[in-house]
């Protein structure tokens, strides 16, 4: 699972630079990629389950669905940013911490942009997965069978 998520982020989206390999090694070895991957897969699923099975308003409109999609995007974006930020800057990897503290390496400047990148990638995945989850879950809902279409 670690390899799959690492491939998604590093290869598909190009969030990898061999010059800053300590960061990516730390994310890989510390389970950061698993946390990031599960955040874009499980959080939207949970939120769409809430929407389709706990929200009992039978006259839901498309804008209700769009707001819920926006809520799921914001939640995943925030959680992903927090995960990436803590995995990079609060790691127990002493070599990475030393590289971040040394301004001549450029690690700090590069690492500061990474949580944003991971959060944006997860936001895109949330939009796609949220739509897919929505189409699947509406078939099993007793009330929100007409949303999103």
C-alpha positions as CSV (number, residue, x, y, z in Angstrom):
1,X,0.0,0.0,0.0
2,X,2.9,2.3,0.8
3,X,4.3,1.7,-2.7
4,X,1.0,2.5,-4.4
5,X,0.5,5.8,-2.6
6,X,4.2,6.8,-3.1
7,X,3.8,6.1,-6.8
8,X,0.6,8.2,-7.0
9,X,2.2,11.2,-5.4
10,X,5.8,10.9,-6.6
11,X,5.3,9.7,-10.2
12,X,1.8,10.6,-11.3
13,X,1.8,14.0,-9.8
14,X,5.5,14.7,-9.9
15,X,5.9,15.5,-6.2
16,X,9.4,14.3,-6.0
17,X,12.9,15.8,-6.3
18,X,16.0,13.7,-5.8
19,X,17.7,16.7,-4.3
20,X,15.5,16.4,-1.3
21,X,15.3,12.7,-0.9
22,X,15.4,12.8,2.9
23,X,11.9,14.2,3.0
24,X,10.5,11.5,0.7
25,X,12.3,8.7,2.5
26,X,10.9,10.0,5.8
27,X,7.4,10.1,4.3
28,X,7.8,6.6,3.0
29,X,9.4,5.0,6.0
30,X,7.2,6.9,8.5
31,X,3.9,5.9,6.9
32,X,3.1,9.4,5.8
33,X,2.1,8.2,2.3
34,X,-0.4,5.8,3.8
35,X,-1.9,8.5,6.0
36,X,-2.2,10.8,3.1
37,X,-3.7,8.2,0.9
38,X,-6.2,7.0,3.4
39,X,-7.2,10.6,4.1
40,X,-8.3,11.1,0.5
41,X,-10.1,7.7,0.3
42,X,-11.8,7.3,3.7
43,X,-12.7,10.8,4.7
44,X,-14.9,11.5,1.7
45,X,-16.5,8.0,2.0
46,X,-17.4,8.8,5.6
47,X,-18.8,12.2,4.8
48,X,-20.9,10.9,1.9
49,X,-22.2,8.1,4.1
50,X,-23.4,10.8,6.5
51,X,-25.0,12.7,3.7
52,X,-26.9,9.8,2.2
53,X,-27.8,7.9,5.3
54,X,-28.1,10.4,8.2
55,X,-29.3,13.5,6.5
56,X,-33.1,13.1,6.6
57,X,-34.2,16.1,4.5
58,X,-36.2,14.6,1.6
59,X,-36.2,17.7,-0.5
60,X,-32.5,18.1,-1.0
61,X,-31.4,20.3,-3.8
62,X,-28.3,20.2,-6.0
63,X,-26.8,23.1,-4.0
64,X,-27.0,21.0,-0.8
65,X,-25.0,18.3,-2.6
66,X,-22.5,20.9,-3.9
67,X,-22.1,22.4,-0.4
68,X,-21.4,18.9,1.0
69,X,-18.9,18.3,-1.8
70,X,-17.2,21.6,-0.8
71,X,-17.3,20.5,2.9
72,X,-15.6,17.2,2.0
73,X,-13.0,19.0,-0.1
74,X,-12.2,21.5,2.7
75,X,-12.0,18.8,5.4
76,X,-9.7,16.6,3.3
77,X,-7.5,19.6,2.3
78,X,-7.1,20.6,5.9
79,X,-6.4,17.1,7.2
80,X,-3.9,16.4,4.3
81,X,-2.1,19.6,5.0
82,X,-1.9,18.8,8.7
83,X,-0.6,15.2,8.0
84,X,2.0,16.4,5.5
85,X,3.1,19.2,7.7
86,X,3.5,17.0,10.8
87,X,5.2,14.2,8.9
88,X,7.8,16.6,7.5
89,X,8.4,19.1,10.2
90,X,7.7,17.1,13.3
91,X,9.5,13.9,12.3
92,X,11.9,12.0,14.5
93,X,14.4,11.7,11.7
94,X,17.4,13.6,12.9
95,X,19.0,13.9,9.5
96,X,15.9,15.5,8.1
97,X,15.6,17.8,11.1
98,X,19.3,18.9,10.6
99,X,18.8,19.5,6.9
100,X,15.7,21.6,7.7
101,X,17.6,23.6,10.2
102,X,20.5,24.3,7.9
103,X,19.5,27.2,5.7
104,X,22.2,26.5,3.1
105,X,20.6,23.2,2.1
106,X,17.4,24.8,0.9
107,X,15.4,22.0,2.6
108,X,13.2,24.4,4.6
109,X,12.1,26.4,1.5
110,X,11.3,23.3,-0.5
111,X,9.6,21.5,2.4
112,X,7.4,24.5,3.2
113,X,5.7,24.0,-0.2
114,X,5.1,20.3,0.1
115,X,2.2,20.3,2.5
116,X,0.3,22.6,0.1
117,X,1.1,20.3,-2.8
118,X,-0.1,17.2,-1.0
119,X,-3.2,19.0,0.1
120,X,-4.1,20.1,-3.4
121,X,-3.5,16.6,-4.9
122,X,-5.8,15.1,-2.2
123,X,-8.3,17.9,-2.9
124,X,-8.4,16.8,-6.5
125,X,-8.8,13.1,-5.5
126,X,-11.6,14.1,-3.2
127,X,-13.5,15.8,-5.9
128,X,-13.3,12.7,-8.1
129,X,-13.9,10.1,-5.4
130,X,-16.6,12.2,-3.8
131,X,-18.5,12.2,-7.1
132,X,-18.0,8.5,-7.5
133,X,-19.0,7.7,-3.9
134,X,-22.0,9.8,-4.4
135,X,-23.2,8.0,-7.5
136,X,-22.7,4.6,-5.7
137,X,-24.2,5.6,-2.4
138,X,-27.3,7.3,-3.8
139,X,-28.5,3.9,-5.1
140,X,-28.7,2.6,-1.5
141,X,-30.1,5.7,0.2
142,X,-33.8,5.7,1.0
143,X,-34.1,9.5,1.0
144,X,-31.4,11.1,-1.1
145,X,-32.0,9.0,-4.2
146,X,-32.2,12.0,-6.5
147,X,-28.9,13.7,-5.7
148,X,-26.6,14.6,-7.5
149,X,-28.8,14.1,-10.5
